[in-house]
Structure formats: structure tokens, C-alpha cells
């Protein structure tokens, strides 16, 4: 088990949803946490609420300058980053034939290029701290969904990138894993109908805290796992409970 007390954690998309729950979970383990997001008002308010062991920094994950600044702030305030949680993500609906090239590219940039850029920028710190990276993929990184081509492509890509990064960092004792949430009650899924989860083995939406608990487990307890996939989905990818 890795003692997270005093460790510096950076969570992208940390202002709300799974990200905010993850921030709280790491704080509960004694870590210092940098909340990184583009939602400046929400992120600043969360940092103010949670106190001196947190800091907020504006981070557009597609901009290397923002990454450089965020990492510098983290090290100056709390020390070199030991856990990087690449959680920031967006979704754009549209079939392969209808979605615009611009919309497709935007999803890929945030959901796939962003985590790559984060690992690239944080690599020196992660090597010094023998750190951990948790990439938040999705069940959409394990199966297809109609009308979500860009999102599915980005999350499958992040799943594969995780495995390559695990190999690239292995010589430096840096672990890299992916977590694959299913339907979770967050602002991204607001308005989705309960019927979409009715045929899961666990027939409800998950809670952000349940995903956060898995992310902390990967960082603190899964010390013999790297390149691994951790699924938090109520059994959604197992199959449907509906009978023929």
C-alpha cells in the first residue's frame, strides 16, 4: 500500500463530477490536491471550500503552456506531482456521417491528446516521485455506442495509450492504469433517462464517489498493477439482464 499522506495529486476536470469527488477522496487520504479545470469560478469555489491543502489552477488540457503552469504551481505549493489523474473529458453526439470534422477533432483533442500532453509534460516529476497516472476512460473504451463515434474513438485511444505509457514508464517505477466508468450521475449525464440502466446487473446510475474510490485504490493499493483496466459500471459491459 502506498501512503498518500503529503503526496501531491493533480486532477484535471477537478471542479465537478467525478473530478471533484476524486479531489475529496485524495484529501481524505492526506494528500495535497491541485484542482485543474477550465471552470474557473466553480474550481476556485471548490478550492476555497476545501481549504489550504488544495489549490485551483486554470488548465486547458490541450495547451502545453497551461500544463507547464499547472505543474509549476503544484510543485511550488505542495511538491512534485506524484499522482496525475487525467479526468477531463467532453462528449459530442453525432453519427459518423453527420458529425462535423471540427466536432470530432475537438473531442479527440480534449479526451486523448490532453491526457497524452499531461503525461508528456509531467514525466520528469512522475519519474522523480515514482508516481502513478490514472487515465479516466469509459465503458466507451471497451465497446461501441451508436452516435458517439468521436467519444468512443477517444476513449479506446486512451485505453491503448495507457498501455503504451505503462511500458514507456516501467523503467522508472511509474505505474499507469485506466479506469472505465459506466453511467455515472454527473453533469455530463444530466437528463439521461433511468431506462438506460434498467437492464444492468446493478440497475442504477453510479455515484461519482464510487469512481473516485477506485481511482484512489489504483493510486494507493493496486501496487502490482500497471497498464491495467479497472471497470466501474454496474456490470454494464457484462451484458443485459433482459431476457429474449
N, C-alpha and C positions, 0 to 999 in steps of 0.2 A: 504494500500500500504506500502511495506517495503522500506525504504530509504537505498539504497545500497552504498551511499557515505561513503567511508572509510572502507567498508567491504572487507574481504579477500576472493577471489574466486580462486579455483584450478580447472583447466580444463585439463583433460587427452586427449591425442591426439590433443593437442592445437597448434601444429606447422603449420597445414594447414587445408584446407577444412572447414567443419563445426566447428571444434575446433578453428581455427584461427578467423573465423567470430564471434564466441562466445566470444573470448578474447576481440576483438574490441568492441563488443556490451556492455560488462560489463564495460570496460574502459569508454565508453560513459556515463555510469550511475554513474561515480565517484568512482568505486571500484578499489582496488588493485588486480592484477591478476597474478597468478603463471601459467606459461605455462609448462605443463608436457608432455614429449614425449620421444621417443627413437631416433627421428630425430634431433640429437644434432646440426648440422650445421644450419638446417632450423629454429629450435626453437630458437637458440641463435640469429640468424639474425632478427627474428621477435621481440624478446625482445629488441634488440638494436634499432630497428626501432621505437618501440612504447614508449620507454622511461622509466623513473625511477619508474613509477607505475606498472611495470611488472618485472618479473624475470623468467628465464628459469631454469628448473631442469630436469635432466635425470630421467625418470621413466618408467621402465618395470612394467606394472600393475600386472604381475604375481609374482612379487618378494616383499615380505614383507619388506625387508631391504630398497628397493627403496622407498616404501611408507613411511616408518619411516623417511627417509632422506628428502623426499619432504615435508612432513608435518612440520618437524623441520625447514626447510628453509623458508617455508611460514610464520610460527609463528615468527621466528627471524626477517624476513624482514618487515612483514606487520601486524602481529597479527594472532590470531587463525582463522582457516578456518571457514567461515560462509556459504559458498556455495560450494558444491562439484558437479562438472559436470563430470560424468563418460561417456566420449565420445569416448575414444579409442576403435577401433574395426578393425577387419580384415574379409576378405571373402575368402573362398576357394571353388572353384567349383568342383562338383563331385556327381554323383548319389549315393544312399545308397549302391548299390552293387559294385561301382567302387572306391569310395573314400577310401584312406588308413586310417587305425586306427590312425596313427600318425597325419595326416592332420586334421581329425575330432577332435581329442583331443586338438590340438593346437588352433583351433577356439573357442572351449568351454573354454579353459584356458584364452584366451585374452578377449573374449566377455562376459563371465559370471562369471568365477572365479575372474577376475580382478576387476570388479565392487563390488563384494562381499568383496574382500580383502580391497578395498578402503574404503567402508563403515565401515568395521570392524576396520580398523586402525584409521579412522578419527572420530569414535564415540565419544571419550572424548571431542574433540574440538567442534563437532557439538552440543553436549549437552550443553556445556558452552555458545555457541553463539545462541542457539535456531535456528539452521541452517536449510538449505534446501539442499536436494540432488536431482539432475536431472539425471536420467539414460537414456542415448540415446539408445533406442531400434530401431525399424524399423517397416515398414508395414509387414516385415517378422516375426514380433512378433504378428501379427494379422491374418495371412493367410499363406498358404504354397506356396513354389516356387519349381518347379522341378529342380533337380540338385544342390540344395543348402541346403541339409539336415543339415549339421553342423551349418550353419549360421542361418537357421530357428530355429533349436533347441536352439541355444544360445540366440536368441532374444525373443523367447517365454519364455525361462527360466528367462531372465532378467525382462520381464514383470511381471512374478509371484513373483520373488524376490523383486521387487519394492513394491508389495502389502504387503508382509510379513514384509519388513523393515519399511513400514509406520506404521504398527501395533506395531512393536517392539520399535520404537522410539516415539510413540504417547505420552507417559507419560512425555517426555522431551521436548515437543513442537517443535520437529524436523519433518519437512514435507519431504516426499519422493514421487516423481512423475516420470512418464516415458514419453518421447516424442518419437513419431513414424514417422520419416521421410519416405517419399516415394522416388521416383527417384530424386536425387539432383545432380547437376553438381559439382562433386568433383573429385579429383584424382582417387578415388575408382571406379567411373562410367565412367572414360575416355574411349572412344572407343565404348560405348554403342550407339546404333542407335536411332535416333529420333522416329522411328516407334514404339518403346516400350512404348511411352507415347501418341501416336496419338489418342487412344480411351479413354483417361481420360477425365473427365468433364473439367478440365483445362489442355489442351493438350500441355504441355511443361515440361521440367525439372525444378525443383525448384532451387532456389539460396541458398547458404549457409546462407546468411543474413536472409532469411525468417525463417530458422530453429533457428538461433541464437536469433531472435526476440521472438520466442516462449519460448525458454529456459529462457531468461531474464524475460518474462512475468510470467512464473511459479515461478521464484525466488522472484520477486518483487510484483506482483499483485494478483496471484492466492492464496491468503492467507487463503481461506476456502477450499482448495483442498489438499488432500493427498491420496496416493495410486491411483491417477487418471492417465488416459491416454490422451495425447494430440497428435493429429494426424496432420501432415503437409505433405500432399501427393498429392495435386491437385485433390483430390477426387478418387484416385486410388482404395481404398478399398470399395468405394460406389458401383462400378460396371462399366461395359464397356458401352461406347456410341455407339458401333457397333450394328446395327440392324440385325435381323435374315433374 
